[in-house]
Amino acid sequence: MAEQTIEVMTIREVSTYLRIPQSSLYKLAQEGKIPGKKVGRHWRFHRAAIDDWLKGLATETPDKIETSYA
């Protein structure tokens, strides 16, 4: 059976996907620097929006990319 792609991800799943600490991801989400929505007390992220966001980072100039996530 083919593996099904998860379209809506949790903090833990996005953290694993992007290979960054969950604490850094919470900070990015709270500051609105990564596309996500808070549903009650929980953050949710659309995989396509994360992919688009990541592609957008690749096209930015180095001086506009925030490098401190911790």
PQR file with spaces between the fields and no chain letter, atoms N, CA, C, O and H, PARSE charges and radii, in Angstrom:
ATOM       1  N    MET     1       0.838   -1.180    0.000 -0.4000 1.5000
ATOM       2  CA   MET     1       0.000    0.000    0.000 -0.0000 2.0000
ATOM       3  C    MET     1       0.887    1.248    0.000  0.5500 1.7000
ATOM       4  O    MET     1       1.889    1.280    0.714 -0.5500 1.4000
ATOM       5  N    ALA     2       0.548    2.261   -0.771 -0.4000 1.5000
ATOM       6  CA   ALA     2       1.350    3.477   -0.861 -0.0000 2.0000
ATOM       7  C    ALA     2       1.189    4.310    0.411  0.5500 1.7000
ATOM       8  O    ALA     2       0.111    4.363    1.005 -0.5500 1.4000
ATOM       9  H    ALA     2      -0.266    2.235   -1.351  0.4000 1.0000
ATOM      10  N    GLU     3       2.283    4.958    0.815 -0.4000 1.5000
ATOM      11  CA   GLU     3       2.251    5.809    1.999 -0.0000 2.0000
ATOM      12  C    GLU     3       1.464    7.074    1.692  0.5500 1.7000
ATOM      13  O    GLU     3       1.687    7.720    0.668 -0.5500 1.4000
ATOM      14  H    GLU     3       3.158    4.915    0.333  0.4000 1.0000
ATOM      15  N    GLN     4       0.543    7.424    2.582 -0.4000 1.5000
ATOM      16  CA   GLN     4      -0.294    8.598    2.383 -0.0000 2.0000
ATOM      17  C    GLN     4       0.412    9.831    2.956  0.5500 1.7000
ATOM      18  O    GLN     4       0.913    9.788    4.080 -0.5500 1.4000
ATOM      19  H    GLN     4       0.362    6.899    3.414  0.4000 1.0000
ATOM      20  N    THR     5       0.456   10.918    2.199 -0.4000 1.5000
ATOM      21  CA   THR     5       1.084   12.150    2.644 -0.0000 2.0000
ATOM      22  C    THR     5       0.132   12.895    3.568  0.5500 1.7000
ATOM      23  O    THR     5      -1.043   13.073    3.250 -0.5500 1.4000
ATOM      24  H    THR     5       0.049   10.953    1.286  0.4000 1.0000
ATOM      25  N    ILE     6       0.646   13.327    4.708 -0.4000 1.5000
ATOM      26  CA   ILE     6      -0.149   14.099    5.656 -0.0000 2.0000
ATOM      27  C    ILE     6      -0.192   15.535    5.167  0.5500 1.7000
ATOM      28  O    ILE     6       0.851   16.157    4.967 -0.5500 1.4000
ATOM      29  H    ILE     6       1.601   13.182    4.967  0.4000 1.0000
ATOM      30  N    GLU     7      -1.389   16.064    4.974 -0.4000 1.5000
ATOM      31  CA   GLU     7      -1.541   17.432    4.462 -0.0000 2.0000
ATOM      32  C    GLU     7      -1.500   18.479    5.564  0.5500 1.7000
ATOM      33  O    GLU     7      -1.010   19.586    5.345 -0.5500 1.4000
ATOM      34  H    GLU     7      -2.237   15.559    5.137  0.4000 1.0000
ATOM      35  N    VAL     8      -2.011   18.143    6.750 -0.4000 1.5000
ATOM      36  CA   VAL     8      -2.002   19.060    7.887 -0.0000 2.0000
ATOM      37  C    VAL     8      -1.109   18.444    8.953  0.5500 1.7000
ATOM      38  O    VAL     8      -1.313   17.304    9.370 -0.5500 1.4000
ATOM      39  H    VAL     8      -2.410   17.243    6.928  0.4000 1.0000
ATOM      40  N    MET     9      -0.112   19.218    9.388 -0.4000 1.5000
ATOM      41  CA   MET     9       0.891   18.678   10.301 -0.0000 2.0000
ATOM      42  C    MET     9       0.878   19.405   11.646  0.5500 1.7000
ATOM      43  O    MET     9       0.466   20.561   11.745 -0.5500 1.4000
ATOM      44  H    MET     9       0.054   20.144    9.049  0.4000 1.0000
ATOM      45  N    THR    10       1.337   18.700   12.667 -0.4000 1.5000
ATOM      46  CA   THR    10       1.479   19.248   14.010 -0.0000 2.0000
ATOM      47  C    THR    10       2.866   19.875   14.161  0.5500 1.7000
ATOM      48  O    THR    10       3.716   19.767   13.276 -0.5500 1.4000
ATOM      49  H    THR    10       1.672   17.761   12.586  0.4000 1.0000
ATOM      50  N    ILE    11       3.068   20.523   15.290 -0.4000 1.5000
ATOM      51  CA   ILE    11       4.391   21.083   15.605 -0.0000 2.0000
ATOM      52  C    ILE    11       5.458   19.996   15.533  0.5500 1.7000
ATOM      53  O    ILE    11       6.516   20.202   14.938 -0.5500 1.4000
ATOM      54  H    ILE    11       2.378   20.611   16.008  0.4000 1.0000
ATOM      55  N    ARG    12       5.189   18.860   16.125 -0.4000 1.5000
ATOM      56  CA   ARG    12       6.170   17.765   16.141 -0.0000 2.0000
ATOM      57  C    ARG    12       6.496   17.309   14.723  0.5500 1.7000
ATOM      58  O    ARG    12       7.662   17.092   14.395 -0.5500 1.4000
ATOM      59  H    ARG    12       4.330   18.692   16.608  0.4000 1.0000
ATOM      60  N    GLU    13       5.477   17.164   13.884 -0.4000 1.5000
ATOM      61  CA   GLU    13       5.694   16.699   12.516 -0.0000 2.0000
ATOM      62  C    GLU    13       6.476   17.721   11.696  0.5500 1.7000
ATOM      63  O    GLU    13       7.369   17.349   10.935 -0.5500 1.4000
ATOM      64  H    GLU    13       4.530   17.341   14.151  0.4000 1.0000
ATOM      65  N    VAL    14       6.147   19.009   11.845 -0.4000 1.5000
ATOM      66  CA   VAL    14       6.869   20.054   11.104 -0.0000 2.0000
ATOM      67  C    VAL    14       8.303   20.161   11.613  0.5500 1.7000
ATOM      68  O    VAL    14       9.230   20.364   10.830 -0.5500 1.4000
ATOM      69  H    VAL    14       5.421   19.311   12.463  0.4000 1.0000
ATOM      70  N    SER    15       8.482   20.026   12.919 -0.4000 1.5000
ATOM      71  CA   SER    15       9.820   20.052   13.496 -0.0000 2.0000
ATOM      72  C    SER    15      10.691   18.954   12.896  0.5500 1.7000
ATOM      73  O    SER    15      11.846   19.190   12.543 -0.5500 1.4000
ATOM      74  H    SER    15       7.729   19.862   13.556  0.4000 1.0000
ATOM      75  N    THR    16      10.138   17.770   12.785 -0.4000 1.5000
ATOM      76  CA   THR    16      10.864   16.654   12.180 -0.0000 2.0000
ATOM      77  C    THR    16      11.095   16.909   10.695  0.5500 1.7000
ATOM      78  O    THR    16      12.190   16.674   10.183 -0.5500 1.4000
ATOM      79  H    THR    16       9.200   17.577   13.072  0.4000 1.0000
ATOM      80  N    TYR    17      10.075   17.383   10.013 -0.4000 1.5000
ATOM      81  CA   TYR    17      10.142   17.645    8.577 -0.0000 2.0000
ATOM      82  C    TYR    17      11.226   18.672    8.245  0.5500 1.7000
ATOM      83  O    TYR    17      11.989   18.493    7.295 -0.5500 1.4000
ATOM      84  H    TYR    17       9.186   17.574   10.428  0.4000 1.0000
ATOM      85  N    LEU    18      11.290   19.750    9.036 -0.4000 1.5000
ATOM      86  CA   LEU    18      12.260   20.819    8.787 -0.0000 2.0000
ATOM      87  C    LEU    18      13.586   20.598    9.510  0.5500 1.7000
ATOM      88  O    LEU    18      14.563   21.306    9.265 -0.5500 1.4000
ATOM      89  H    LEU    18      10.671   19.896    9.807  0.4000 1.0000
ATOM      90  N    ARG    19      13.610   19.609   10.403 -0.4000 1.5000
ATOM      91  CA   ARG    19      14.807   19.295   11.188 -0.0000 2.0000
ATOM      92  C    ARG    19      15.270   20.474   12.023  0.5500 1.7000
ATOM      93  O    ARG    19      16.453   20.815   12.051 -0.5500 1.4000
ATOM      94  H    ARG    19      12.816   19.034   10.602  0.4000 1.0000
ATOM      95  N    ILE    20      14.298   21.098   12.715 -0.4000 1.5000
ATOM      96  CA   ILE    20      14.594   22.174   13.653 -0.0000 2.0000
ATOM      97  C    ILE    20      13.907   21.844   14.979  0.5500 1.7000
ATOM      98  O    ILE    20      12.925   21.102   14.999 -0.5500 1.4000
ATOM      99  H    ILE    20      13.337   20.821   12.693  0.4000 1.0000
ATOM     100  N    PRO    21      14.416   22.391   16.086 -0.5600 1.5000
ATOM     101  CA   PRO    21      13.803   22.111   17.386  0.2800 2.0000
ATOM     102  C    PRO    21      12.361   22.625   17.473  0.5500 1.7000
ATOM     103  O    PRO    21      12.008   23.627   16.850 -0.5500 1.4000
ATOM     104  N    GLN    22      11.544   21.929   18.248 -0.4000 1.5000
ATOM     105  CA   GLN    22      10.161   22.349   18.421 -0.0000 2.0000
ATOM     106  C    GLN    22      10.086   23.743   19.031  0.5500 1.7000
ATOM     107  O    GLN    22       9.207   24.526   18.673 -0.5500 1.4000
ATOM     108  H    GLN    22      11.831   21.115   18.753  0.4000 1.0000
ATOM     109  N    SER    23      10.993   24.061   19.942 -0.4000 1.5000
ATOM     110  CA   SER    23      10.980   25.379   20.580 -0.0000 2.0000
ATOM     111  C    SER    23      11.207   26.489   19.549  0.5500 1.7000
ATOM     112  O    SER    23      10.595   27.554   19.637 -0.5500 1.4000
ATOM     113  H    SER    23      11.708   23.425   20.233  0.4000 1.0000
ATOM     114  N    SER    24      12.076   26.243   18.587 -0.4000 1.5000
ATOM     115  CA   SER    24      12.325   27.226   17.525 -0.0000 2.0000
ATOM     116  C    SER    24      11.096   27.384   16.647  0.5500 1.7000
ATOM     117  O    SER    24      10.764   28.492   16.224 -0.5500 1.4000
ATOM     118  H    SER    24      12.573   25.378   18.516  0.4000 1.0000
ATOM     119  N    LEU    25      10.426   26.281   16.375 -0.4000 1.5000
ATOM     120  CA   LEU    25       9.227   26.317   15.548 -0.0000 2.0000
ATOM     121  C    LEU    25       8.099   27.066   16.243  0.5500 1.7000
ATOM     122  O    LEU    25       7.384   27.834   15.600 -0.5500 1.4000
ATOM     123  H    LEU    25      10.695   25.381   16.718  0.4000 1.0000
ATOM     124  N    TYR    26       7.927   26.856   17.553 -0.4000 1.5000
ATOM     125  CA   TYR    26       6.925   27.613   18.314 -0.0000 2.0000
ATOM     126  C    TYR    26       7.201   29.104   18.197  0.5500 1.7000
ATOM     127  O    TYR    26       6.283   29.895   17.985 -0.5500 1.4000
ATOM     128  H    TYR    26       8.508   26.233   18.076  0.4000 1.0000
ATOM     129  N    LYS    27       8.465   29.487   18.334 -0.4000 1.5000
ATOM     130  CA   LYS    27       8.834   30.906   18.252 -0.0000 2.0000
ATOM     131  C    LYS    27       8.523   31.472   16.870  0.5500 1.7000
ATOM     132  O    LYS    27       7.942   32.552   16.760 -0.5500 1.4000
ATOM     133  H    LYS    27       9.212   28.844   18.506  0.4000 1.0000
ATOM     134  N    LEU    28       8.903   30.761   15.827 -0.4000 1.5000
ATOM     135  CA   LEU    28       8.616   31.204   14.460 -0.0000 2.0000
ATOM     136  C    LEU    28       7.117   31.354   14.231  0.5500 1.7000
ATOM     137  O    LEU    28       6.670   32.324   13.619 -0.5500 1.4000
ATOM     138  H    LEU    28       9.375   29.884   15.917  0.4000 1.0000
ATOM     139  N    ALA    29       6.345   30.394   14.722 -0.4000 1.5000
ATOM     140  CA   ALA    29       4.886   30.422   14.535 -0.0000 2.0000
ATOM     141  C    ALA    29       4.263   31.594   15.288  0.5500 1.7000
ATOM     142  O    ALA    29       3.432   32.316   14.736 -0.5500 1.4000
ATOM     143  H    ALA    29       6.708   29.606   15.218  0.4000 1.0000
ATOM     144  N    GLN    30       4.659   31.786   16.539 -0.4000 1.5000
ATOM     145  CA   GLN    30       4.103   32.869   17.345 -0.0000 2.0000
ATOM     146  C    GLN    30       4.437   34.238   16.774  0.5500 1.7000
ATOM     147  O    GLN    30       3.655   35.178   16.918 -0.5500 1.4000
ATOM     148  H    GLN    30       5.334   31.200   16.987  0.4000 1.0000
ATOM     149  N    GLU    31       5.588   34.359   16.129 -0.4000 1.5000
ATOM     150  CA   GLU    31       6.010   35.627   15.534 -0.0000 2.0000
ATOM     151  C    GLU    31       5.464   35.806   14.117  0.5500 1.7000
ATOM     152  O    GLU    31       5.691   36.842   13.491 -0.5500 1.4000
ATOM     153  H    GLU    31       6.223   33.596   16.013  0.4000 1.0000
ATOM     154  N    GLY    32       4.748   34.803   13.610 -0.4000 1.5000
ATOM     155  CA   GLY    32       4.175   34.886   12.268 -0.0000 2.0000
ATOM     156  C    GLY    32       5.203   34.746   11.168  0.5500 1.7000
ATOM     157  O    GLY    32       4.966   35.183   10.042 -0.5500 1.4000
ATOM     158  H    GLY    32       4.563   33.962   14.118  0.4000 1.0000
ATOM     159  N    LYS    33       6.337   34.147   11.469 -0.4000 1.5000
ATOM     160  CA   LYS    33       7.404   34.013   10.480 -0.0000 2.0000
ATOM     161  C    LYS    33       7.320   32.720    9.681  0.5500 1.7000
ATOM     162  O    LYS    33       8.070   32.521    8.725 -0.5500 1.4000
ATOM     163  H    LYS    33       6.530   33.791   12.383  0.4000 1.0000
ATOM     164  N    ILE    34       6.406   31.845   10.077 -0.4000 1.5000
ATOM     165  CA   ILE    34       6.177   30.599    9.352 -0.0000 2.0000
ATOM     166  C    ILE    34       4.667   30.442    9.233  0.5500 1.7000
ATOM     167  O    ILE    34       3.950   30.740   10.188 -0.5500 1.4000
ATOM     168  H    ILE    34       5.796   32.006   10.853  0.4000 1.0000
ATOM     169  N    PRO    35       4.165   29.985    8.095 -0.5600 1.5000
ATOM     170  CA   PRO    35       2.711   29.897    7.929  0.2800 2.0000
ATOM     171  C    PRO    35       2.100   28.774    8.766  0.5500 1.7000
ATOM     172  O    PRO    35       2.435   27.601    8.599 -0.5500 1.4000
ATOM     173  N    GLY    36       1.208   29.153    9.659 -0.4000 1.5000
ATOM     174  CA   GLY    36       0.532   28.175   10.500 -0.0000 2.0000
ATOM     175  C    GLY    36      -0.672   28.822   11.161  0.5500 1.7000
ATOM     176  O    GLY    36      -0.807   30.046   11.167 -0.5500 1.4000
ATOM     177  H    GLY    36       0.935   30.106    9.795  0.4000 1.0000
ATOM     178  N    LYS    37      -1.538   28.001   11.711 -0.4000 1.5000
ATOM     179  CA   LYS    37      -2.738   28.487   12.388 -0.0000 2.0000
ATOM     180  C    LYS    37      -2.849   27.813   13.743  0.5500 1.7000
ATOM     181  O    LYS    37      -2.537   26.632   13.889 -0.5500 1.4000
ATOM     182  H    LYS    37      -1.429   27.007   11.706  0.4000 1.0000
ATOM     183  N    LYS    38      -3.289   28.564   14.716 -0.4000 1.5000
ATOM     184  CA   LYS    38      -3.514   27.999   16.030 -0.0000 2.0000
ATOM     185  C    LYS    38      -4.973   27.559   16.103  0.5500 1.7000
ATOM     186  O    LYS    38      -5.886   28.352   15.874 -0.5500 1.4000
ATOM     187  H    LYS    38      -3.542   29.524   14.596  0.4000 1.0000
ATOM     188  N    VAL    39      -5.174   26.301   16.422 -0.4000 1.5000
ATOM     189  CA   VAL    39      -6.513   25.732   16.571 -0.0000 2.0000
ATOM     190  C    VAL    39      -6.656   25.393   18.041  0.5500 1.7000
ATOM     191  O    VAL    39      -6.118   24.391   18.513 -0.5500 1.4000
ATOM     192  H    VAL    39      -4.432   25.657   16.609  0.4000 1.0000
ATOM     193  N    GLY    40      -7.384   26.230   18.762 -0.4000 1.5000
ATOM     194  CA   GLY    40      -7.432   26.073   20.209 -0.0000 2.0000
ATOM     195  C    GLY    40      -6.060   26.352   20.776  0.5500 1.7000
ATOM     196  O    GLY    40      -5.522   27.446   20.604 -0.5500 1.4000
ATOM     197  H    GLY    40      -7.821   27.044   18.379  0.4000 1.0000
ATOM     198  N    ARG    41      -5.487   25.366   21.455 -0.4000 1.5000
ATOM     199  CA   ARG    41      -4.149   25.508   22.027 -0.0000 2.0000
ATOM     200  C    ARG    41      -3.072   24.891   21.149  0.5500 1.7000
ATOM     201  O    ARG    41      -1.900   24.889   21.522 -0.5500 1.4000
ATOM     202  H    ARG    41      -5.924   24.478   21.596  0.4000 1.0000
ATOM     203  N    HIS    42      -3.451   24.367   19.988 -0.4000 1.5000
ATOM     204  CA   HIS    42      -2.524   23.605   19.156 -0.0000 2.0000
ATOM     205  C    HIS    42      -2.261   24.290   17.820  0.5500 1.7000
ATOM     206  O    HIS    42      -3.166   24.866   17.216 -0.5500 1.4000
ATOM     207  H    HIS    42      -4.403   24.369   19.684  0.4000 1.0000
ATOM     208  N    TRP    43      -1.016   24.221   17.367 -0.4000 1.5000
ATOM     209  CA   TRP    43      -0.635   24.757   16.077 -0.0000 2.0000
ATOM     210  C    TRP    43      -0.815   23.700   15.003  0.5500 1.7000
ATOM     211  O    TRP    43      -0.543   22.520   15.227 -0.5500 1.4000
ATOM     212  H    TRP    43      -0.280   23.753   17.857  0.4000 1.0000
ATOM     213  N    ARG    44      -1.279   24.133   13.825 -0.4000 1.5000
ATOM     214  CA   ARG    44      -1.418   23.255   12.674 -0.0000 2.0000
ATOM     215  C    ARG    44      -0.821   23.958   11.455  0.5500 1.7000
ATOM     216  O    ARG    44      -0.902   25.179   11.313 -0.5500 1.4000
ATOM     217  H    ARG    44      -1.500   25.091   13.643  0.4000 1.0000
ATOM     218  N    PHE    45      -0.224   23.152   10.585 -0.4000 1.5000
ATOM     219  CA   PHE    45       0.488   23.676    9.426 -0.0000 2.0000
ATOM     220  C    PHE    45       0.132   22.858    8.198  0.5500 1.7000
ATOM     221  O    PHE    45       0.119   21.628    8.250 -0.5500 1.4000
ATOM     222  H    PHE    45      -0.159   22.161   10.701  0.4000 1.0000
ATOM     223  N    HIS    46      -0.162   23.542    7.081 -0.4000 1.5000
ATOM     224  CA   HIS    46      -0.398   22.851    5.813 -0.0000 2.0000
ATOM     225  C    HIS    46       0.960   22.566    5.176  0.5500 1.7000
ATOM     226  O    HIS    46       1.800   23.457    5.049 -0.5500 1.4000
ATOM     227  H    HIS    46      -0.151   24.541    7.039  0.4000 1.0000
ATOM     228  N    ARG    47       1.157   21.325    4.785 -0.4000 1.5000
ATOM     229  CA   ARG    47       2.433   20.920    4.180 -0.0000 2.0000
ATOM     230  C    ARG    47       2.769   21.792    2.967  0.5500 1.7000
ATOM     231  O    ARG    47       3.914   22.219    2.818 -0.5500 1.4000
ATOM     232  H    ARG    47       0.474   20.602    4.888  0.4000 1.0000
ATOM     233  N    ALA    48       1.796   22.060    2.107 -0.4000 1.5000
ATOM     234  CA   ALA    48       2.043   22.861    0.900 -0.0000 2.0000
ATOM     235  C    ALA    48       2.498   24.275    1.273  0.5500 1.7000
ATOM     236  O    ALA    48       3.376   24.834    0.615 -0.5500 1.4000
ATOM     237  H    ALA    48       0.866   21.713    2.228  0.4000 1.0000
ATOM     238  N    ALA    49       1.908   24.857    2.322 -0.4000 1.5000
ATOM     239  CA   ALA    49       2.296   26.205    2.755 -0.0000 2.0000
ATOM     240  C    ALA    49       3.724   26.202    3.303  0.5500 1.7000
ATOM     241  O    ALA    49       4.483   27.142    3.070 -0.5500 1.4000
ATOM     242  H    ALA    49       1.195   24.403    2.856  0.4000 1.0000
ATOM     243  N    ILE    50       4.083   25.148    4.028 -0.4000 1.5000
ATOM     244  CA   ILE    50       5.453   25.028    4.552 -0.0000 2.0000
ATOM     245  C    ILE    50       6.436   24.887    3.399  0.5500 1.7000
ATOM     246  O    ILE    50       7.498   25.508    3.404 -0.5500 1.4000
ATOM     247  H    ILE    50       3.466   24.384    4.217  0.4000 1.0000
ATOM     248  N    ASP    51       6.082   24.070    2.410 -0.4000 1.5000
ATOM     249  CA   ASP    51       6.954   23.900    1.240 -0.0000 2.0000
ATOM     250  C    ASP    51       7.133   25.218    0.495  0.5500 1.7000
ATOM     251  O    ASP    51       8.247   25.559    0.097 -0.5500 1.4000
ATOM     252  H    ASP    51       5.219   23.565    2.406  0.4000 1.0000
ATOM     253  N    ASP    52       6.042   25.965    0.303 -0.4000 1.5000
ATOM     254  CA   ASP    52       6.118   27.266   -0.378 -0.0000 2.0000
ATOM     255  C    ASP    52       6.963   28.249    0.426  0.5500 1.7000
ATOM     256  O    ASP    52       7.763   28.991   -0.143 -0.5500 1.4000
ATOM     257  H    ASP    52       5.137   25.688    0.627  0.4000 1.0000
ATOM     258  N    TRP    53       6.789   28.256    1.738 -0.4000 1.5000
ATOM     259  CA   TRP    53       7.556   29.135    2.624 -0.0000 2.0000
ATOM     260  C    TRP    53       9.042   28.815    2.519  0.5500 1.7000
ATOM     261  O    TRP    53       9.876   29.715    2.423 -0.5500 1.4000
ATOM     262  H    TRP    53       6.139   27.653    2.201  0.4000 1.0000
ATOM     263  N    LEU    54       9.358   27.545    2.538 -0.4000 1.5000
ATOM     264  CA   LEU    54      10.751   27.115    2.448 -0.0000 2.0000
ATOM     265  C    LEU    54      11.357   27.500    1.099  0.5500 1.7000
ATOM     266  O    LEU    54      12.507   27.933    1.034 -0.5500 1.4000
ATOM     267  H    LEU    54       8.681   26.814    2.615  0.4000 1.0000
ATOM     268  N    LYS    55      10.594   27.345    0.039 -0.4000 1.5000
ATOM     269  CA   LYS    55      11.076   27.754   -1.289 -0.0000 2.0000
ATOM     270  C    LYS    55      11.307   29.254   -1.328  0.5500 1.7000
ATOM     271  O    LYS    55      12.260   29.718   -1.954 -0.5500 1.4000
ATOM     272  H    LYS    55       9.659   26.993    0.091  0.4000 1.0000
ATOM     273  N    GLY    56      10.449   30.015   -0.666 -0.4000 1.5000
ATOM     274  CA   GLY    56      10.600   31.469   -0.598 -0.0000 2.0000
ATOM     275  C    GLY    56      11.876   31.876    0.110  0.5500 1.7000
ATOM     276  O    GLY    56      12.510   32.860   -0.270 -0.5500 1.4000
ATOM     277  H    GLY    56       9.675   29.638   -0.157  0.4000 1.0000
ATOM     278  N    LEU    57      12.261   31.129    1.141 -0.4000 1.5000
ATOM     279  CA   LEU    57      13.515   31.417    1.842 -0.0000 2.0000
ATOM     280  C    LEU    57      14.707   31.241    0.919  0.5500 1.7000
ATOM     281  O    LEU    57      15.688   31.980    1.011 -0.5500 1.4000
ATOM     282  H    LEU    57      11.745   30.330    1.450  0.4000 1.0000
ATOM     283  N    ALA    58      14.621   30.272    0.041 -0.4000 1.5000
ATOM     284  CA   ALA    58      15.726   29.984   -0.868 -0.0000 2.0000
ATOM     285  C    ALA    58      15.938   31.113   -1.874  0.5500 1.7000
ATOM     286  O    ALA    58      17.038   31.266   -2.404 -0.5500 1.4000
ATOM     287  H    ALA    58      13.824   29.673   -0.033  0.4000 1.0000
ATOM     288  N    THR    59      14.906   31.901   -2.141 -0.4000 1.5000
ATOM     289  CA   THR    59      15.031   32.975   -3.127 -0.0000 2.0000
ATOM     290  C    THR    59      15.361   34.322   -2.487  0.5500 1.7000
ATOM     291  O    THR    59      15.626   35.291   -3.200 -0.5500 1.4000
ATOM     292  H    THR    59      14.012   31.777   -1.711  0.4000 1.0000
ATOM     293  N    GLU    60      15.348   34.401   -1.147 -0.4000 1.5000
ATOM     294  CA   GLU    60      15.671   35.655   -0.470 -0.0000 2.0000
ATOM     295  C    GLU    60      17.175   35.878   -0.461  0.5500 1.7000
ATOM     296  O    GLU    60      17.962   34.938   -0.569 -0.5500 1.4000
ATOM     297  H    GLU    60      15.133   33.615   -0.568  0.4000 1.0000
ATOM     298  N    THR    61      17.551   37.133   -0.332 -0.4000 1.5000
ATOM     299  CA   THR    61      18.969   37.453   -0.232 -0.0000 2.0000
ATOM     300  C    THR    61      19.459   37.073    1.161  0.5500 1.7000
ATOM     301  O    THR    61      18.678   37.101    2.112 -0.5500 1.4000
ATOM     302  H    THR    61      16.912   37.896   -0.245  0.4000 1.0000
ATOM     303  N    PRO    62      20.724   36.721    1.300 -0.5600 1.5000
ATOM     304  CA   PRO    62      21.256   36.264    2.593  0.2800 2.0000
ATOM     305  C    PRO    62      21.046   37.245    3.743  0.5500 1.7000
ATOM     306  O    PRO    62      20.867   36.813    4.881 -0.5500 1.4000
ATOM     307  N    ASP    63      21.062   38.554    3.481 -0.4000 1.5000
ATOM     308  CA   ASP    63      20.901   39.523    4.561 -0.0000 2.0000
ATOM     309  C    ASP    63      19.463   39.600    5.074  0.5500 1.7000
ATOM     310  O    ASP    63      19.228   40.191    6.128 -0.5500 1.4000
ATOM     311  H    ASP    63      21.208   38.906    2.556  0.4000 1.0000
ATOM     312  N    LYS    64      18.493   39.019    4.359 -0.4000 1.5000
ATOM     313  CA   LYS    64      17.101   39.049    4.793 -0.0000 2.0000
ATOM     314  C    LYS    64      16.680   37.757    5.502  0.5500 1.7000
ATOM     315  O    LYS    64      15.563   37.679    6.013 -0.5500 1.4000
ATOM     316  H    LYS    64      18.684   38.539    3.502  0.4000 1.0000
ATOM     317  N    ILE    65      17.532   36.769    5.540 -0.4000 1.5000
ATOM     318  CA   ILE    65      17.192   35.495    6.152 -0.0000 2.0000
ATOM     319  C    ILE    65      17.622   35.521    7.617  0.5500 1.7000
ATOM     320  O    ILE    65      18.780   35.793    7.933 -0.5500 1.4000
ATOM     321  H    ILE    65      18.439   36.833    5.125  0.4000 1.0000
ATOM     322  N    GLU    66      16.673   35.234    8.500 -0.4000 1.5000
ATOM     323  CA   GLU    66      16.988   35.163    9.927 -0.0000 2.0000
ATOM     324  C    GLU    66      17.665   33.818   10.193  0.5500 1.7000
ATOM     325  O    GLU    66      17.103   32.763    9.898 -0.5500 1.4000
ATOM     326  H    GLU    66      15.732   35.012    8.243  0.4000 1.0000
ATOM     327  N    THR    67      18.857   33.864   10.745 -0.4000 1.5000
ATOM     328  CA   THR    67      19.604   32.626   10.955 -0.0000 2.0000
ATOM     329  C    THR    67      19.542   32.137   12.385  0.5500 1.7000
ATOM     330  O    THR    67      19.927   30.997   12.649 -0.5500 1.4000
ATOM     331  H    THR    67      19.313   34.721   10.985  0.4000 1.0000
ATOM     332  N    SER    68      19.076   32.944   13.317 -0.4000 1.5000
ATOM     333  CA   SER    68      19.020   32.537   14.717 -0.0000 2.0000
ATOM     334  C    SER    68      17.628   32.041   15.057  0.5500 1.7000
ATOM     335  O    SER    68      16.706   32.841   15.210 -0.5500 1.4000
ATOM     336  H    SER    68      18.764   33.869   13.103  0.4000 1.0000
ATOM     337  N    TYR    69      17.463   30.724   15.177 -0.4000 1.5000
ATOM     338  CA   TYR    69      16.167   30.129   15.487 -0.0000 2.0000
ATOM     339  C    TYR    69      16.067   29.709   16.936  0.5500 1.7000
ATOM     340  O    TYR    69      14.966   29.435   17.413 -0.5500 1.4000
ATOM     341  H    TYR    69      18.212   30.074   15.053  0.4000 1.0000
ATOM     342  N    ALA    70      17.151   29.649   17.639 -0.4000 1.5000
ATOM     343  CA   ALA    70      17.129   29.144   19.024 -0.0000 2.0000
ATOM     344  C    ALA    70      16.816   30.218   20.015  0.5500 1.7000
ATOM     345  O    ALA    70      16.761   29.953   21.215 -0.5500 1.4000
ATOM     346  H    ALA    70      18.045   29.872   17.252  0.4000 1.0000
